Amino acid sequence: MKQIVLEKYHCMGNDYLIYDPNHNEMELNEERIRLICNRHFGAGSDGILAGPYLDQERMYVKIFNPDGSGAKKSGNGMGIFAKYLKDAGYVQKTSVSWMTADGEETVFYLNEQGTRVKISVGRPTFWSDEIPVTGERREMVNQTMVFGKIPYVTTCLSIGNPHCVIWMNEISRELVCRIGEHSEGADCFPEKVNTQLLNVLDRTNIQIEIYERGAGYTLASGTCACAAACAAVRLGLADSHMYVHMPGGVLEVEIKEDGVVYMVGEVGYVGKITLGSGITEQLAALGE
């Protein structure tokens, strides 16, 4: 069987593997994704970006969480995929667009190497049925929710994927993991949820800790950073142009007057990974 070749990138420690179907023959499924992403027995990553799938003039990319589930959007993932497209020679322009499960994505290259990128993330919605959150239609701003028998004042929103933001004066990895273990799969979130603890440093700087659905604790996340920024603005805690501090690094976020959110981040290339014959055989055995 032909060897599987992956390219690994990261954005502030949020790492993804590129699985290019134009260079690999094996079809991905949940079991194969879980093994490839496993940090002990596989290549290890926070997810897989599969693509580009080419259809005439359009490109498509599929986003997978490390548990094998699909994701509609990933801010950091989109920056990483744009860098890969430039490195692999798929694009030579100053911007690139492609389709995802959430619709069209556009990334702007801010330098020739493609390491600094600006990404259009879309517009947020705070309406419960659009996030989604169960119950009557309402805006999920300053709503009390109970996770692990403890009540928290939350602000929930969707920016292509669902988020639950909790404003606190002190945040930590331990606390977001403790809450996230209950909030991620809570009955009120039928599509599960990303959880962010938000600490406001000043009007242009916020700090967050992240527990991602399908991935767990994460050093950085583009969409989570944008969601926390949108929540901070909606709560009147921050200005529309700010810096989001995460354990993996700092992301610049700007919310335009028309509501469209943009993020600017740095992408790093880790290297090419060629899977050995042993793990390739294991993956082949995990049939369709």
Secondary structure as GFF3:
##gff-version 3
##sequence-region A 1 288
A	DSSP	beta_strand	5	11	.	.	.	ID=ss1
A	DSSP	beta_strand	14	19	.	.	.	ID=ss2
A	DSSP	alpha_helix	30	37	.	.	.	ID=ss3
A	DSSP	beta_strand	48	55	.	.	.	ID=ss4
A	DSSP	beta_strand	58	64	.	.	.	ID=ss5
A	DSSP	beta_strand	70	71	.	.	.	ID=ss6
A	DSSP	alpha_helix	75	87	.	.	.	ID=ss7
A	DSSP	beta_strand	95	100	.	.	.	ID=ss8
A	DSSP	beta_strand	103	109	.	.	.	ID=ss9
A	DSSP	beta_strand	116	122	.	.	.	ID=ss10
A	DSSP	three_ten_helix	128	130	.	.	.	ID=ss11
A	DSSP	beta_strand	143	147	.	.	.	ID=ss12
A	DSSP	beta_strand	150	158	.	.	.	ID=ss13
A	DSSP	beta_strand	162	167	.	.	.	ID=ss14
A	DSSP	alpha_helix	173	183	.	.	.	ID=ss15
A	DSSP	beta_strand	194	202	.	.	.	ID=ss16
A	DSSP	beta_strand	205	212	.	.	.	ID=ss17
A	DSSP	beta_strand	216	218	.	.	.	ID=ss18
A	DSSP	alpha_helix	222	234	.	.	.	ID=ss19
A	DSSP	beta_strand	241	246	.	.	.	ID=ss20
A	DSSP	beta_strand	249	255	.	.	.	ID=ss21
A	DSSP	beta_strand	261	266	.	.	.	ID=ss22
A	DSSP	beta_strand	268	274	.	.	.	ID=ss23
A	DSSP	alpha_helix	277	285	.	.	.	ID=ss24
###
